[in-house]
Amino acid sequence: MKPHVCKQLSQSVYYKYEAIMNLKIHQCSDQFQLICPTAVMGKNMRVPEFSGGGREMMRFGLQVLVGRWFMVFASLQIMYVAGATYMFGLYSGDIKTSLGYDQATLNLLSFFKDLGGNVGVFSGIINEMTPPWVVLSIGTVMNFLGYFMIWLAVTHRIPKPQTWQMCLYICIGAKSQSFANNGALVTCVKNFPESRGVVLGLLQGFVGLSGAIITQLYRAFYGDDSKALILLIAWLPAAVCFVFIPTIRTSKVVRQANELKVFYDLLYMSLGLAGFLMAIIIIQNKLAFSRVDYAGSAAVVIILLFLPLAVVIREELNIWRRKKRNSDTAQVKVITEIAAAVEQAPPAVSAEQLPPLTAAPETAEKSVSCLKTMFKPPDRGEDYTILQALFSIDMLILFIVTTFGVGGTLTAIDNLGQIGSSLGYTTHGTTTFVSLVSIWNYLGHVASGYASEIFLIRYKVPRPLMLTFVLLFSCVGHLFIAFAVPYSLYFASVIIGFCFGAQWPLIFAIISEIFGLKYYSTLYNFGALASPVGSYIFNVGVAGHLYDKEALKQLEASGVSRVAGDDLTCTGAGCYKLSFIIITAATLFGSIVSFILVLRTKKFYQGDIYKKFRQEGNNSEINMASAGEKESKGIATEDTVATTLPNQEPGNTNRKQINVKKLDFQCQTLLALLYVL
């Protein structure tokens, strides 16, 4: 440390001691009792949590609201209303009959829904450059406007829109899901990097469970009015996001010994919610429920949704107690250490006598153009640039796997209502299928997130291998739909819902592990870009085309010609048979490509992929503890002194580096968008 800095620190200690010695006797006594309550109450007596009364409770309440765990709770609430795109099968029939669409046109709307829900490149870029509340606010407005316009069109409150206008409305409404993912989910992954698989599984699981949750609320609010479901999807997510937006933000990574245990507690509560929904759906399928009965089940669902708040308060209370104990111990040390320091303190030196500090020499990094490095990626696990990731073979493989894997299961989910109708199931039965997909979608998310984390940490099983197994299992669900044996749609709903949910946490975790977290918000959305591509290929190009072809064949066989403006309906097992045989073959090809990624990343997953984050967490704890101890002693660090002494210009040292980094990010983003287009 420089001599003039030492003098400044000595002077600070001297002034602090002089202030303490000038206190009156009774003030010192009161201060000692406040600083060290354990000395007054006894060594073994427990310190009360809220000894300061209402003010202490207010401080604790503020800690809960700004804490990391309440942010997780708020993210869970946002995600449970962010899965409206998976409920398309419930209201697609109303769109088809109200607006007179054929199946190809309806599937075109479904494609634009998937395009809006999964292409979140712009939301990722916004999230890289702004706080999370900006992304969530934009998503809230888009959600309400998009679905509200669809509701106005379906209920004929506005003139019948053109097809391109309906595609625009549903794309804008579904786009809010990508904004919610970037604002809440990506922020949670950055705040808990060592538990990313668990975080992705839990939060994405709530997205999958949202279909069953919203269905229960819709029955309680609107009864059997299926068109009102679109209105509920418009205002409910907007209201929930508006309440919890202020609590979502990125915080420093701090290691917590029981972090994984807390997530398991949240998992058990969510499993209880999923179990209740499964039971109530079975009961509702067997018995006739009244409006009051639906209201009762919805009330239980709301209570279960807020149950994780108890875990949040418990954890924040434990953190509050630890801080209070550490504060008491540190403040007692201050009194003895200051007294000892004063005996050896040199005479005070005025600020004018201190030599001026010279600014630290600028050590700007030599910037390299992103164009020169995009074909020279770092080792797996390090932070890739956006272009390095997009032009890598690993990302290309993931894109192909997502196109053929997620695209097939998404086609099945979007057409579930039409599949049920073609096989003769009632509207109530179709609602059951959608709810089953929603629940098992949730179970797939949490199972793949938690199980892949366990297998990876304990047995070094690569996540791409688990993704390969999920793709193979989804082929069974596609074959159940293709051959339409009795009750096969129940089994298909379970398998496809589970596999669809299991794929996403694995894909997103693989992206974060291979390409790093620096540009995760953007790369996360580039990874999801393959989903609407697969949806267009299989949903519009295969399922929609073959469905209309079979429907026209049935009309010709019955001797009836189609009237323009009437919807086109197909009945029987042949409506989707050939489509899902093709989808099964494509998914099988995707699993083979996924196995190639297993071979490429096997060595990487055999190592310790979380070592870097553990070191960062340990360094953060050491720095926080050191800073806290120095602040309690009244000793400033060199950085603090430098900002308070004359002839120092704060902020000039790294300004050029920051500008270079911003310019490099903008360059990468622009080129990445051109690459996608």
Secondary structure in CASP SS format (residue, H / E / C, confidence):
PFRMAT SS
TARGET T0000
AUTHOR 0000-0000-0000
METHOD secondary structure of the structure
MODEL  1
M C 1.00
K C 1.00
P H 1.00
H H 1.00
V H 1.00
C H 1.00
K H 1.00
Q H 1.00
L H 1.00
S H 1.00
Q H 1.00
S H 1.00
V H 1.00
Y H 1.00
Y H 1.00
K H 1.00
Y H 1.00
E H 1.00
A H 1.00
I H 1.00
M H 1.00
N C 1.00
L C 1.00
K C 1.00
I H 1.00
H H 1.00
Q H 1.00
C H 1.00
S H 1.00
D H 1.00
Q H 1.00
F H 1.00
Q H 1.00
L H 1.00
I H 1.00
C C 1.00
P H 1.00
T H 1.00
A H 1.00
V H 1.00
M H 1.00
G C 1.00
K C 1.00
N C 1.00
M C 1.00
R C 1.00
V C 1.00
P C 1.00
E C 1.00
F C 1.00
S C 1.00
G C 1.00
G C 1.00
G H 1.00
R H 1.00
E H 1.00
M H 1.00
M H 1.00
R H 1.00
F H 1.00
G H 1.00
L H 1.00
Q H 1.00
V H 1.00
L H 1.00
V H 1.00
G C 1.00
R H 1.00
W H 1.00
F H 1.00
M H 1.00
V H 1.00
F H 1.00
A H 1.00
S H 1.00
L H 1.00
Q H 1.00
I H 1.00
M H 1.00
Y C 1.00
V C 1.00
A C 1.00
G C 1.00
A H 1.00
T H 1.00
Y H 1.00
M H 1.00
F H 1.00
G H 1.00
L H 1.00
Y H 1.00
S H 1.00
G H 1.00
D H 1.00
I H 1.00
K H 1.00
T H 1.00
S H 1.00
L H 1.00
G C 1.00
Y C 1.00
D C 1.00
Q H 1.00
A H 1.00
T H 1.00
L H 1.00
N H 1.00
L H 1.00
L H 1.00
S H 1.00
F H 1.00
F H 1.00
K H 1.00
D H 1.00
L H 1.00
G H 1.00
G H 1.00
N H 1.00
V C 1.00
G C 1.00
V H 1.00
F H 1.00
S H 1.00
G H 1.00
I H 1.00
I H 1.00
N H 1.00
E H 1.00
M H 1.00
T C 1.00
P C 1.00
P H 1.00
W H 1.00
V H 1.00
V H 1.00
L H 1.00
S H 1.00
I H 1.00
G H 1.00
T H 1.00
V H 1.00
M H 1.00
N H 1.00
F H 1.00
L H 1.00
G H 1.00
Y H 1.00
F H 1.00
M H 1.00
I H 1.00
W H 1.00
L H 1.00
A H 1.00
V H 1.00
T C 1.00
H C 1.00
R C 1.00
I C 1.00
P C 1.00
K C 1.00
P C 1.00
Q C 1.00
T H 1.00
W H 1.00
Q H 1.00
M H 1.00
C H 1.00
L H 1.00
Y H 1.00
I H 1.00
C H 1.00
I H 1.00
G H 1.00
A H 1.00
K H 1.00
S H 1.00
Q H 1.00
S H 1.00
F H 1.00
A H 1.00
N H 1.00
N H 1.00
G H 1.00
A H 1.00
L H 1.00
V H 1.00
T H 1.00
C H 1.00
V H 1.00
K H 1.00
N H 1.00
F C 1.00
P H 1.00
E H 1.00
S H 1.00
R H 1.00
G H 1.00
V H 1.00
V H 1.00
L H 1.00
G H 1.00
L H 1.00
L H 1.00
Q H 1.00
G H 1.00
F H 1.00
V H 1.00
G H 1.00
L H 1.00
S H 1.00
G H 1.00
A H 1.00
I H 1.00
I H 1.00
T H 1.00
Q H 1.00
L H 1.00
Y H 1.00
R H 1.00
A H 1.00
F H 1.00
Y H 1.00
G C 1.00
D C 1.00
D C 1.00
S C 1.00
K H 1.00
A H 1.00
L H 1.00
I H 1.00
L H 1.00
L H 1.00
I H 1.00
A H 1.00
W H 1.00
L H 1.00
P H 1.00
A H 1.00
A H 1.00
V H 1.00
C H 1.00
F H 1.00
V H 1.00
F H 1.00
I H 1.00
P H 1.00
T H 1.00
I C 1.00
R C 1.00
T C 1.00
S C 1.00
K C 1.00
V C 1.00
V C 1.00
R C 1.00
Q C 1.00
A C 1.00
N C 1.00
E H 1.00
L H 1.00
K H 1.00
V H 1.00
F H 1.00
Y H 1.00
D H 1.00
L H 1.00
L H 1.00
Y H 1.00
M H 1.00
S H 1.00
L H 1.00
G H 1.00
L H 1.00
A H 1.00
G H 1.00
F H 1.00
L H 1.00
M H 1.00
A H 1.00
I H 1.00
I H 1.00
I H 1.00
I H 1.00
Q H 1.00
N H 1.00
K H 1.00
L C 1.00
A C 1.00
F C 1.00
S C 1.00
R H 1.00
V H 1.00
D H 1.00
Y H 1.00
A H 1.00
G H 1.00
S H 1.00
A H 1.00
A H 1.00
V H 1.00
V H 1.00
I H 1.00
I H 1.00
L H 1.00
L H 1.00
F H 1.00
L C 1.00
P H 1.00
L H 1.00
A H 1.00
V H 1.00
V H 1.00
I H 1.00
R H 1.00
E H 1.00
E H 1.00
L H 1.00
N H 1.00
I H 1.00
W H 1.00
R H 1.00
R H 1.00
K H 1.00
K H 1.00
R H 1.00
N H 1.00
S H 1.00
D H 1.00
T H 1.00
A H 1.00
Q H 1.00
V H 1.00
K H 1.00
V H 1.00
I H 1.00
T H 1.00
E H 1.00
I H 1.00
A H 1.00
A H 1.00
A H 1.00
V H 1.00
E H 1.00
Q C 1.00
A C 1.00
P C 1.00
P C 1.00
A C 1.00
V C 1.00
S C 1.00
A H 1.00
E H 1.00
Q H 1.00
L C 1.00
P C 1.00
P C 1.00
L C 1.00
T C 1.00
A C 1.00
A C 1.00
P C 1.00
E C 1.00
T C 1.00
A C 1.00
E C 1.00
K C 1.00
S C 1.00
V C 1.00
S C 1.00
C H 1.00
L H 1.00
K H 1.00
T H 1.00
M C 1.00
F C 1.00
K C 1.00
P C 1.00
P C 1.00
D C 1.00
R C 1.00
G C 1.00
E C 1.00
D C 1.00
Y C 1.00
T C 1.00
I H 1.00
L H 1.00
Q H 1.00
A H 1.00
L H 1.00
F C 1.00
S C 1.00
I H 1.00
D H 1.00
M H 1.00
L H 1.00
I H 1.00
L H 1.00
F H 1.00
I H 1.00
V H 1.00
T H 1.00
T H 1.00
F H 1.00
G H 1.00
V H 1.00
G H 1.00
G H 1.00
T H 1.00
L H 1.00
T H 1.00
A H 1.00
I H 1.00
D H 1.00
N C 1.00
L H 1.00
G H 1.00
Q H 1.00
I H 1.00
G H 1.00
S H 1.00
S H 1.00
L C 1.00
G C 1.00
Y C 1.00
T C 1.00
T H 1.00
H H 1.00
G H 1.00
T H 1.00
T H 1.00
T H 1.00
F H 1.00
V H 1.00
S H 1.00
L H 1.00
V H 1.00
S H 1.00
I H 1.00
W H 1.00
N H 1.00
Y H 1.00
L H 1.00
G H 1.00
H H 1.00
V H 1.00
A H 1.00
S H 1.00
G H 1.00
Y H 1.00
A H 1.00
S H 1.00
E H 1.00
I H 1.00
F H 1.00
L H 1.00
I H 1.00
R H 1.00
Y H 1.00
K C 1.00
V C 1.00
P C 1.00
R H 1.00
P H 1.00
L H 1.00
M H 1.00
L H 1.00
T H 1.00
F H 1.00
V H 1.00
L H 1.00
L H 1.00
F H 1.00
S H 1.00
C H 1.00
V H 1.00
G H 1.00
H H 1.00
L H 1.00
F H 1.00
I H 1.00
A H 1.00
F H 1.00
A C 1.00
V C 1.00
P C 1.00
Y C 1.00
S H 1.00
L H 1.00
Y H 1.00
F H 1.00
A H 1.00
S H 1.00
V H 1.00
I H 1.00
I H 1.00
G H 1.00
F H 1.00
C H 1.00
F H 1.00
G H 1.00
A H 1.00
Q H 1.00
W H 1.00
P H 1.00
L H 1.00
I H 1.00
F H 1.00
A H 1.00
I H 1.00
I H 1.00
S H 1.00
E H 1.00
I H 1.00
F H 1.00
G C 1.00
L C 1.00
K C 1.00
Y C 1.00
Y H 1.00
S H 1.00
T H 1.00
L H 1.00
Y H 1.00
N H 1.00
F H 1.00
G H 1.00
A H 1.00
L C 1.00
A H 1.00
S H 1.00
P H 1.00
V H 1.00
G H 1.00
S H 1.00
Y H 1.00
I H 1.00
F H 1.00
N H 1.00
V H 1.00
G H 1.00
V H 1.00
A H 1.00
G H 1.00
H H 1.00
L H 1.00
Y H 1.00
D H 1.00
K H 1.00
E H 1.00
A H 1.00
L H 1.00
K H 1.00
Q H 1.00
L H 1.00
E H 1.00
A H 1.00
S H 1.00
G C 1.00
V C 1.00
S C 1.00
R C 1.00
V C 1.00
A C 1.00
G C 1.00
D C 1.00
D C 1.00
L C 1.00
T C 1.00
C C 1.00
T C 1.00
G C 1.00
A H 1.00
G H 1.00
C H 1.00
Y C 1.00
K H 1.00
L H 1.00
S H 1.00
F H 1.00
I H 1.00
I H 1.00
I H 1.00
T H 1.00
A H 1.00
A H 1.00
T H 1.00
L H 1.00
F H 1.00
G H 1.00
S H 1.00
I H 1.00
V H 1.00
S H 1.00
F H 1.00
I H 1.00
L H 1.00
V H 1.00
L H 1.00
R H 1.00
T H 1.00
K H 1.00
K H 1.00
F H 1.00
Y H 1.00
Q H 1.00
G C 1.00
D C 1.00
I C 1.00
Y C 1.00
K H 1.00
K H 1.00
F H 1.00
R H 1.00
Q H 1.00
E H 1.00
G H 1.00
N H 1.00
N H 1.00
S H 1.00
E H 1.00
I H 1.00
N H 1.00
M H 1.00
A H 1.00
S H 1.00
A H 1.00
G H 1.00
E H 1.00
K H 1.00
E H 1.00
S H 1.00
K H 1.00
G C 1.00
I C 1.00
A C 1.00
T C 1.00
E H 1.00
D H 1.00
T H 1.00
V H 1.00
A H 1.00
T H 1.00
T H 1.00
L C 1.00
P C 1.00
N C 1.00
Q C 1.00
E C 1.00
P C 1.00
G C 1.00
N C 1.00
T C 1.00
N C 1.00
R H 1.00
K H 1.00
Q H 1.00
I H 1.00
N H 1.00
V H 1.00
K H 1.00
K H 1.00
L H 1.00
D H 1.00
F H 1.00
Q H 1.00
C H 1.00
Q H 1.00
T H 1.00
L H 1.00
L H 1.00
A H 1.00
L H 1.00
L H 1.00
Y H 1.00
V H 1.00
L C 1.00
END
